[in-house]
Amino acid sequence: MADSDETPHAEQNEGVPTAPADAGRRDDTAAAVQEAIASADVGTADLYANLMAIDGVGDIVVRDGVASIGISLPVPSETLREQLAADVVAAAESVAGVESVDVDFRASAADRGERIDMLPGVKNVVAVASGKGGVGKSTIAANLAVALADTGAAVGLLDADVYGPNAPTLLGLDERQPNATSDDEMVPRESYGVRAMSMEFITGEDDPIIWRGPLVDEFIKQLFGDVQWGELDYLIVDLPPGTGDAHLSLVQHFPVAGAVIVTTPQEVAVDDAARGLVGFARHDTPVLGIVENMAGFECPDCESLHDIFGTGGADDLAEQFDVPVLGRIPLEPALGTMDGDGEPVRPPGIDVPLVGRLELPRTHEERTRGDRAPPLACRTDGGAAREQLRITASRIAARLNEAAVTFRK
Ligand SMILES: Nc1ncnc2c1ncn2[C@@H]1O[C@H](COP(=O)(O)OP(=O)(O)OP(=O)(O)O)[C@@H](O)[C@H]1O
């Protein structure tokens, strides 16, 4: 970011303040800077949302050759922030009369201004879905929530995966029942700065529940409405895989600001993801983009990349539906197997002479121990996966701002 040593000149005259003689010219220069940022299409390459289109460019003041530019961004990751600042500076410096540039970032979460009684303080409900099970949807949802919270946003995670809730485990929470308020509202449990609510808190992990459509609908409404969420910038909803009752309940009862589809690069996963995408589009829910999970594996020995689950699936889907691939999260062997200090956690199981180690978890503690590692998005040993998760979270936030601007118009 360029800085200037020049001191601003005094603007006040004796008596009634008057505009400085060059005020008109300065306004023209400011307008030209804005124009330059617009025509450089700043934001599109990194955030997948044009800064102007998301109302991201605030005040521009040019004084003595110094352009001070306010950028109002939804929770930018450090990497994107640096790149955006460089792009803004380059655009502004192309304007005659601008010698140096100051960029001031302010965080701003999207707000469509739409509230419902059940969620009076929630600005954005974001659905995370996948066509197929086991693609890492819950892992991505929990990590995106943590990444957003880490930048200062108020974030909730609603584990609506009624068939296999695991947000509590991913956030290191046990399945204790949540506290209740005097109005009988449940208080979300908090971890890594995220307020979490899950069916697992209520039913206990081992209760077998056969969910039928109307029950799911009732339950989803309770998980949203009977919970004291408070003021939230983002409420991330981890949906069950597929396109079933929970999805329908969500889009029918709640103003979903956007949906994120998680897939692996395999074709079969991508075909299922396409069905999920169509489901949201049918209910006029903006699809913010696709997250490709388990996208390649970097061999720790030879450092070469292996596309274990193929490549290109998410790109095909993105092209077909004209939405961006918001991030590609590599296969991360450390996920769930290291503790916060990077110490390997011994895998659950028992040692059997001659056979070796049988990885059969015997107790609940053992079953969940590996996954109790902190979410990758906030671990310093998170590597490329961490970086991608944080960038993906920024892009989601930016795309929500774009959707909100369009919605308000
Ligand atoms: N990028 C990754 N690298 C390595 N392991 C991963 C990655 N993403 C997810 N996993 C692992 O894959 C398994 C499935 O992940 P997860 O439970 O998040 O999937 P899901 O799509 O939510 O599954 P379900 O269908 O049960 O809802 C977990 O053991 C998780 O730790």
The ligand as a Tripos MOL2 file, in Angstrom:
@<TRIPOS>MOLECULE
LIG
   31    33     1     0     0
SMALL
NO_CHARGES

@<TRIPOS>ATOM
      1 N1        -10.2950  -32.1850    2.8460 N.pl3     1 LIG1
      2 C1        -10.3140  -33.2940    3.5710 C.ar      1 LIG1
      3 N2         -9.1700  -34.0110    3.7650 N.ar      1 LIG1
      4 C2         -9.1830  -35.1460    4.4930 C.ar      1 LIG1
      5 N3        -10.2600  -35.6660    5.0930 N.ar      1 LIG1
      6 C3        -11.4290  -35.0050    4.9320 C.ar      1 LIG1
      7 C4        -11.5240  -33.7870    4.1730 C.ar      1 LIG1
      8 N4        -12.8070  -33.3590    4.2300 N.ar      1 LIG1
      9 C5        -13.4880  -34.2390    4.9730 C.ar      1 LIG1
     10 N5        -12.6700  -35.2370    5.4000 N.ar      1 LIG1
     11 C6        -13.0300  -36.4170    6.2140 C.3       1 LIG1
     12 O1        -14.0400  -37.1280    5.4950 O.3       1 LIG1
     13 C7        -14.9850  -37.6950    6.3940 C.3       1 LIG1
     14 C8        -16.3960  -37.2330    5.9930 C.3       1 LIG1
     15 O2        -16.5030  -35.8610    6.2390 O.3       1 LIG1
     16 P1        -17.8910  -35.1930    6.6980 P.3       1 LIG1
     17 O3        -18.4910  -35.9220    7.8380 O.co2     1 LIG1
     18 O4        -17.6350  -33.7440    6.8510 O.co2     1 LIG1
     19 O5        -18.7370  -35.4730    5.3900 O.3       1 LIG1
     20 P2        -20.2840  -35.2130    5.1140 P.3       1 LIG1
     21 O6        -20.3970  -34.9620    3.6630 O.co2     1 LIG1
     22 O7        -20.8220  -34.1720    6.0190 O.co2     1 LIG1
     23 O8        -20.8630  -36.6170    5.5050 O.3       1 LIG1
     24 P3        -22.3860  -37.0310    5.8080 P.3       1 LIG1
     25 O9        -22.8630  -37.5980    4.5450 O.co2     1 LIG1
     26 O10       -22.2310  -38.0640    6.8780 O.co2     1 LIG1
     27 O11       -23.1510  -35.8310    6.2630 O.co2     1 LIG1
     28 C9        -14.5720  -37.2630    7.7970 C.3       1 LIG1
     29 O12       -13.8300  -38.2870    8.3810 O.3       1 LIG1
     30 C10       -13.6690  -36.0540    7.5480 C.3       1 LIG1
     31 O13       -12.6850  -35.9070    8.5590 O.3       1 LIG1
@<TRIPOS>BOND
     1     1     2 1
     2     2     3 ar
     3     2     7 ar
     4     3     4 ar
     5     4     5 ar
     6     5     6 ar
     7     6     7 ar
     8     6    10 ar
     9     7     8 ar
    10     8     9 ar
    11     9    10 ar
    12    10    11 1
    13    11    12 1
    14    11    30 1
    15    12    13 1
    16    13    14 1
    17    13    28 1
    18    14    15 1
    19    15    16 1
    20    16    17 2
    21    16    18 1
    22    16    19 1
    23    19    20 1
    24    20    21 2
    25    20    22 1
    26    20    23 1
    27    23    24 1
    28    24    25 2
    29    24    26 1
    30    24    27 1
    31    28    29 1
    32    28    30 1
    33    30    31 1
@<TRIPOS>SUBSTRUCTURE
     1 LIG1         1 GROUP 0 **** ****
